[in-house]
Structure formats: structure tokens, C-alpha cells
């Protein structure tokens, strides 16, 4: 069933109205004579696994491959937490594009799968700042947003069954939301499969429901974060810069937005004033298991990374202890007032897309939907210096500071507030029980392989390095098996980035075969990935 507008009903402020079209929430804002539309789905890389990385991108490609040639300005993209299909042109053409995208998602051309796998494999993965990606992986391992730091098996291993299962779980009417600026296409139809998490209209929008709400499904499953007893820092990360990750924020707490911005601007001001240090500051927020995850990435020369990390920790500590100055707060509040001014044309025209994107992402996470602009404006305006101090003080208790390569956190950082070091890869206190294997003596003496100890236990596989460090992965928690340096050796990958090397030259063909048999489904995906690349 399709629906369209029954009249130009809008908010008193001139904001978007909300409709329900074929079970999809639609946010419509009147505007120019041409129509701009973006169809969002609350699915992205963080809804995949090490085994299924690339599935969302593959679905997007298959859907777009089904569409006929068009002169529309149209495209699609996949991010960490959402997928978007967008078009700009004459209203009828945009309406036809949206209908065809939905029809394609309801009946993907799986006969094109092999070709599109090659295309997706040739393209870069989900775009994300590499420093930010390292922080996500340090917090979540190879799960959720932490998957940005690894290619996994890649898209070449995916089967028709994989695609169909992913499509049915995520590309449904209830997990979608549409933003429209300009004339609403006449007879707008969004024939998506039913299902998902549809809730009531966003507060502050005019609702004109038509069509049945989609059925309810379970929300996104988030990975468990790696948390210590207090703030922690990690050295030696595969990152070009320094990252600070703060999480556990209430997504509807507007004081948090102000706190994030103040911390970023404090660092940007210091960079301009500091003649010896050169760096750039970017930030990103994604949803997490117990609230929003804010990540601040500071990229600069690696030889300065230790001093930059100390500076970041000092500024967080100062704001958490003393809050911002009134001048700093007033400056940020004024900037936010401009960004949420409903009378501003730029704000007005971007609002349907903000509402649609945030609705799709929020609903996938099990939350009601987007926060209305008026509530954001009121919450930001009411923020005090103490609000900022309290939010950052709470977040600092579980902060994660990530340093790249050979950089070290200076001892002086501990004077700000104690922060404990933890390794990039978790370490076990000792080798678990099991059959122990070492390389043959002549190989160790010749230096042709490292003097490591491999343990094949009932519950886990483990490895002790030459320096005594122990890495252990439970068999039932293995996320992948990957070929090392062209084979035949493999690395058994754990969820927390730990990996155990198994090479027949080191431990014998029997042990190597035993591991591959024990992890047969993973080994089969590895073989398909290797065969596809060759």
C-alpha cells in the first residue's frame, strides 16, 4: 500500500512533517522545485562480523545494479552504522528511483552476485578515520565498530544464502526512514519487505499515517566493551595518530554535545597557540551498548604522539575537574544556537535528512527515534559549566587513550589523573592445560622459526611468545582463520584482536591439520577467500 501527502501540513516553525508510507517513516520538508531524497537503513559495518564483512556493501551494490540507466544525480553509500540511497532531480524521477530501489531490495538480482563481489572487493571498505578505527577496535575488538580496522575474509566468500539472510534481517520497512526536501513525489511507493522496529512519530512532527506499521524485530546486538577498573591507555596501536574514546553517554543528553565540542575546540585552540606541536582534530559519534561512543582523533607526526597524548589527557582532566570557562561555554552555545535555528534556510533544508538518518540508526538500536530540533536547542541552551564538567568527569572514569606505533605516554600525564596501561592484545596469566608443542630444536637453533610454545587444549588454543607473553583464544570464540604470508601457516583470530600462529614448519603437519579441522567452517571461508583473490 502506498501513501502520499494529503496537504501541506507543517510544524508551526516550518519544520518537517512525518508520514508513514508502506511502513516506512518519511520526513518531508517543502523546498525547491526539484526533489532531494535520501532513504536510510539502520544497518552498516557494525551489524556484520569478521566472517560477514562486506555483506551490507554487497547488498547496496546489488540493489543499485538492478536500476536502469538514469540522468538523476543518484548514488548510495555504506557507513559504520547506516546505509543510504539518495537522489536529486524532478519529483517523478526521484519517486521512480526510490520505488525501484525498494523493489530491487525485495528481489535482489543474485545472478549478478559474482560480478558485484569482484567490484566490492576492488573498492575500499567503509570509510573511517584510521585513528578512530584503532580506538574502536581497542574498545570492542573485532566486533561492532571495531571491525573497521580489519578486512575480515572480504566479500569474495559470501554466498547467496549469506546475502539473503542479511537482507531479510536489516533491509526492511521498519528499519528504514526517508528524508525528502522539495515536492513529495506523487504516488510515492516504498515497497520494502515488512519487518523491523517501527515506533510512533517523532515528537514535534506532524504525523499523517497511512499503511500498516512494520512488525517488531530484535534491535541491534552490540559487542561487549573491554573495560578496566578505571581509565586506560594503549600503546603500539596500528594507528597514525592519538585517539581518545569516551562512551556511555545518554544519546538524548544535549549537554554531552556541548561537552564534546568544548573538548575539541580546546585542543584546536591549543594547536594554534603551540608552536612546537602540529596536529589536526576530528571527532565521530556512534551508538554503543550503553549509550553513545564519542571518539576524538588527533593526527600528527608520530614523533610528537606522546606529547599530544599527554596534552589530550591534560585537557580532559582540566575540563573534568574545573569545567570550561564561561567565555568558552558561551562561544559554543552561540555556535549551537546557529546550528539549530529553525528559521535558518540551511538548517531547515537539512532537517528532514537528519531526522531520517537518526531515526533509522536509533530504531535499529532499539530507541524510539530522532531527537526533535526544538528539544536539542532547549537542552543545549540550558547547559551550564557544571553540566559539562560532570559529563566529562563521569566519562573520564572509563576513558581509553590510544597511542600509535612506538609512541609512549609521558610519566607527567599521571600527574593529571592516574591512568593504567593495558596491552593492545589481551594477555593470559599462564598457558592453559593441553598438549604442548614447540618447534624442532634445529629450527630454533638456525633461527628459521621463533621459539614459541603452542598449546592445543580442550577449551582453547594458546601461544607463549619468546618473551613469555601468553595469548589464548577459546575455540568457541574464534572469529576467523587467515592465511599468513601466502600460507600454509595460519593465524587463529580471537575476538579481542589476539591471534595464535600455527605453521606446519614449526609445529608439524598433524597439529596444523588438527587446528584446521577443529575450525573447519572458518578454514573453509579462508580457502574461499584465498581462492577468490588468486
Rosetta blueprint (number, residue, H / E / L):
1 X L
2 X L
3 X L
4 X L
5 X L
6 X L
7 X L
8 X L
9 X L
10 X L
11 X L
12 X L
13 X L
14 X L
15 X L
16 X L
17 X E
18 X E
19 X E
20 X E
21 X E
22 X L
23 X L
24 X E
25 X E
26 X E
27 X E
28 X E
29 X E
30 X L
31 X L
32 X L
33 X L
34 X L
35 X E
36 X E
37 X E
38 X E
39 X E
40 X E
41 X E
42 X L
43 X L
44 X L
45 X H
46 X H
47 X H
48 X L
49 X L
50 X L
51 X L
52 X L
53 X L
54 X L
55 X H
56 X H
57 X H
58 X H
59 X H
60 X H
61 X H
62 X H
63 X H
64 X H
65 X H
66 X L
67 X L
68 X L
69 X L
70 X L
71 X L
72 X L
73 X E
74 X E
75 X E
76 X E
77 X E
78 X E
79 X L
80 X L
81 X L
82 X L
83 X E
84 X E
85 X E
86 X E
87 X E
88 X E
89 X E
90 X L
91 X H
92 X H
93 X H
94 X H
95 X H
96 X H
97 X H
98 X H
99 X H
100 X H
101 X H
102 X H
103 X H
104 X H
105 X H
106 X H
107 X L
108 X L
109 X L
110 X H
111 X H
112 X H
113 X H
114 X H
115 X H
116 X H
117 X H
118 X H
119 X H
120 X H
121 X H
122 X H
123 X L
124 X L
125 X L
126 X L
127 X L
128 X L
129 X L
130 X H
131 X H
132 X H
133 X H
134 X H
135 X H
136 X H
137 X H
138 X H
139 X H
140 X H
141 X L
142 X L
143 X L
144 X H
145 X H
146 X H
147 X H
148 X H
149 X H
150 X L
151 X L
152 X L
153 X L
154 X L
155 X H
156 X H
157 X H
158 X L
159 X L
160 X H
161 X H
162 X H
163 X H
164 X H
165 X H
166 X H
167 X H
168 X H
169 X H
170 X H
171 X L
172 X L
173 X H
174 X H
175 X H
176 X E
177 X E
178 X E
179 X E
180 X E
181 X E
182 X L
183 X L
184 X L
185 X L
186 X L
187 X L
188 X L
189 X L
190 X L
191 X L
192 X L
193 X L
194 X L
195 X L
196 X L
197 X L
198 X L
199 X L
200 X L
201 X L
202 X L
203 X L
204 X L
205 X L
206 X E
207 X E
208 X E
209 X E
210 X L
211 X L
212 X L
213 X L
214 X L
215 X L
216 X L
217 X L
218 X L
219 X L
220 X L
221 X L
222 X L
223 X L
224 X L
225 X L
226 X L
227 X L
228 X L
229 X L
230 X L
231 X L
232 X E
233 X E
234 X E
235 X E
236 X E
237 X E
238 X L
239 X L
240 X L
241 X E
242 X E
243 X E
244 X E
245 X E
246 X E
247 X E
248 X E
249 X E
250 X L
251 X L
252 X L
253 X L
254 X H
255 X H
256 X H
257 X H
258 X H
259 X H
260 X H
261 X H
262 X H
263 X H
264 X H
265 X H
266 X H
267 X H
268 X H
269 X H
270 X H
271 X H
272 X H
273 X H
274 X L
275 X L
276 X L
277 X L
278 X L
279 X E
280 X E
281 X E
282 X E
283 X E
284 X E
285 X E
286 X E
287 X E
288 X E
289 X L
290 X L
291 X E
292 X E
293 X E
294 X E
295 X E
296 X E
297 X E
298 X E
299 X E
300 X E
301 X L
302 X H
303 X H
304 X H
305 X H
306 X H
307 X H
308 X H
309 X H
310 X H
311 X H
312 X H
313 X H
314 X H
315 X H
316 X H
317 X H
318 X H
319 X H
320 X H
321 X H
322 X H
323 X L
324 X L
325 X L
326 X H
327 X H
328 X H
329 X H
330 X H
331 X H
332 X H
333 X H
334 X H
335 X H
336 X H
337 X H
338 X H
339 X H
340 X L
341 X L
342 X L
343 X L
344 X L
345 X H
346 X H
347 X H
348 X H
349 X H
350 X H
351 X H
352 X H
353 X H
354 X H
355 X H
356 X H
357 X H
358 X H
359 X H
360 X H
361 X H
362 X H
363 X H
364 X H
365 X L
366 X L
367 X L
368 X L
369 X L
370 X L
371 X L
372 X L
373 X H
374 X H
375 X H
376 X H
377 X H
378 X H
379 X H
380 X H
381 X H
382 X L
383 X L
384 X L
385 X H
386 X H
387 X H
388 X H
389 X H
390 X H
391 X H
392 X H
393 X H
394 X H
395 X H
396 X H
397 X L
398 X L
399 X L
400 X E
401 X E
402 X E
403 X E
404 X E
405 X L
406 X L
407 X L
408 X L
409 X L
410 X L
411 X H
412 X H
413 X H
414 X H
415 X H
416 X L
417 X L
418 X L
419 X L
420 X E
421 X E
422 X L
423 X L
424 X L
425 X L
426 X L
427 X L
428 X E
429 X L
430 X L
431 X L
432 X L
433 X L
434 X L
435 X E
436 X E
437 X E
438 X E
439 X L
440 X L
441 X H
442 X H
443 X H
444 X H
445 X H
446 X H
447 X L
448 X L
449 X L
450 X L
451 X L
452 X L
453 X E
454 X E
455 X E
456 X E
457 X L
458 X L
459 X L
460 X E
461 X E
462 X E
463 X E
464 X E
465 X L
466 X L
467 X L
468 X L
469 X L
470 X E
471 X E
472 X E
473 X E
474 X E
475 X H
476 X H
477 X H
478 X L
479 X L
480 X E
481 X E
482 X E
483 X E
484 X L
485 X L
486 X L
487 X L
488 X L
489 X L
490 X E
491 X E
492 X E
493 X E
494 X L
495 X L
496 X L
497 X L
498 X L
499 X E
500 X E
501 X E
502 X E
503 X L
504 X H
505 X H
506 X H
507 X H
508 X L
509 X H
510 X H
511 X H
512 X H
513 X H
514 X H
515 X H
516 X H
517 X H
518 X H
519 X L
520 X H
521 X H
522 X H
523 X H
524 X H
525 X H
526 X H
527 X H
528 X H
529 X H
530 X H
531 X H
532 X H
533 X H
534 X L
